[in-house]
Amino acid sequence: MSKKTEKLHGLQDLLIDEFIKRIASGEASPSDLNAARQLLKDNDIHAAVKDDNPLANLVSMLPFNDEGVDKVINQQ
């Protein structure tokens, strides 16, 4: 691995650790949360919505009445 690649991996590790610290402490700003979301998206990190996980809880709290979302959740 090149020196530059090692540095980039180290920077990404530091960034991820900082996001975790801010989110876990409740100190994350909306822009922090958006940046963390974008980091996950850019790295092809996806989550499946199932009845018994926190993502399903989030979906149920959103102010949308979308039957398609309910069908996806119930099929998992």
C-alpha positions as CSV (number, residue, x, y, z in Angstrom):
1,M,0.0,0.0,0.0
2,S,1.4,3.4,-0.9
3,K,2.1,6.1,1.6
4,K,-0.6,8.2,0.2
5,T,-3.2,5.4,0.4
6,E,-2.2,4.8,4.0
7,K,-2.7,8.4,4.9
8,L,-6.1,8.5,3.2
9,H,-7.2,5.4,5.1
10,G,-5.9,6.9,8.3
11,L,-7.8,10.1,7.6
12,Q,-11.0,8.2,6.9
13,D,-10.6,6.2,10.2
14,L,-10.2,9.5,12.1
15,L,-13.3,11.0,10.4
16,I,-15.4,7.9,11.2
17,D,-14.2,7.9,14.8
18,E,-15.2,11.6,15.1
19,F,-18.6,11.0,13.6
20,I,-19.2,8.1,16.1
21,K,-18.1,10.2,19.0
22,R,-20.4,13.1,18.1
23,I,-23.4,11.0,17.3
24,A,-23.1,8.8,20.4
25,S,-22.7,11.9,22.7
26,G,-25.7,13.6,21.1
27,E,-23.6,16.5,20.1
28,A,-23.8,15.9,16.3
29,S,-25.2,18.8,14.3
30,P,-27.5,18.3,11.4
31,S,-24.6,18.9,9.1
32,D,-22.5,16.2,11.0
33,L,-25.4,13.7,10.5
34,N,-25.6,14.6,6.8
35,A,-21.9,14.2,6.3
36,A,-21.9,10.8,8.1
37,R,-24.9,9.7,6.0
38,Q,-23.0,10.8,2.8
39,L,-19.9,8.9,4.0
40,L,-21.9,5.7,4.4
41,K,-23.6,6.3,1.0
42,D,-20.3,7.0,-0.8
43,N,-18.9,3.7,0.6
44,D,-21.9,1.7,-0.4
45,I,-23.1,1.0,3.1
46,H,-26.8,0.0,3.1
47,A,-29.2,-1.1,5.8
48,A,-32.1,-3.4,5.5
49,V,-35.4,-2.4,7.2
50,K,-36.7,-5.2,9.4
51,D,-39.4,-5.0,12.1
52,D,-37.0,-5.5,15.0
53,N,-34.3,-3.0,14.2
54,P,-33.8,0.8,14.8
55,L,-34.2,1.6,11.2
56,A,-37.8,0.3,11.3
57,N,-38.4,2.5,14.3
58,L,-37.2,5.5,12.4
59,V,-39.3,4.8,9.4
60,S,-42.4,4.4,11.6
61,M,-41.8,7.9,13.1
62,L,-41.5,9.7,9.8
63,P,-44.5,11.8,8.9
64,F,-45.3,9.9,5.7
65,N,-48.1,7.6,4.9
66,D,-46.6,5.5,2.2
67,E,-48.1,2.1,1.8
68,G,-45.1,1.0,-0.3
69,V,-42.8,1.5,2.7
70,D,-45.1,-0.5,4.9
71,K,-45.1,-3.3,2.4
72,V,-41.3,-3.4,2.3
73,I,-41.0,-3.4,6.1
74,N,-43.6,-6.2,6.5
75,Q,-41.9,-8.4,3.8
76,Q,-38.6,-8.4,5.6
